[in-house]
C-alpha cells in the first residue's frame, strides 16, 4: 500500500481528497487502480499525469516500481522538454 498525494486539480477527481492509499507495485498498476476506484481519473491519465517518487519525476516510465515508504505525488503533466 502506498500513500499518494494528489497535486492541484487532480484531487477533484478523487472527490476532493488530497491523499489516497492505493495497493500498487508500479506506476501502471497505480494508474489502473486509481481509474477503477475513481473513474474521473481515467481522462486525466489519458491526457498525461506525471508521478514524482522521492523527488524524481517520471512521465512515461509506467513500469517504475513504487518503493514502500516512498513519497509519491501525482501532478498534471507539464509541457516542455
N, C-alpha and C positions, 0 to 999 in steps of 0.2 A: 504494500500500500504506500502510495506517495501522496504528499500534500502538494497541491498545485495552486499557485497564486495566479489569479486572472487579472491582467492589467487592463485598465481603461475600459473601453466599451465591451470587452469580452465578458465581463461579469454579468451584463444584462442577459446574455444567452444562458446563464446558469441561475436565472431567477433572482439576480441581484447579489448573489454570493460572491465574495471576493476571493474565497479559498474553497477548494473542493478536495476530497480524498478519493483517489482512484486506485484500483488494483491493476497495475500495468507494469510490464517488464521493459518496454521500449516505447519510443515515440509513436510508432504505428499503432500499437495497442492502446496507448493513451488516447489518441485521436478517435479510434474506433469506439472505445468505451464512453468517451465524452459525448460523441454523437448519439450513442444508444441511450444514455441517461438524460441528455439534454439535447433534444432534436434541433433546437435553434442553433446549435454549434456547427452542424453539418455545412451550411452555406459559408460560414466563416472559415472553416477548414479548407473548403474548396477555393476560396479567394486567396488564402495564404495566412498561416499563423506561424510565427517564429517561437521557438522554445529555447529558453535560457536555462542551462543546467550549471549550477555553481558559477555563474557569471559568464559562461561561454554560450554564444547564440548559435543555434542550429536551425537552418531553414529547410533543407532538403535531405537531411540525414535521418530518415524515418526508422532506421534500424539501430540508432543510438540507444544504448541501454540506459535505464533510469536507475542510478545507484541508490540504495537505501540511504535515507537521511539527507539526500541532496536537496539543495534549494532550487526549486523548479518554478519558473514563471512562463506563462503564455502571454504573448503580446501580438498585436496586429503586425503583420509583415510590413517592414519598411522598404520603400523603394530605394534603389541606389546600387552601387557596385563596389 
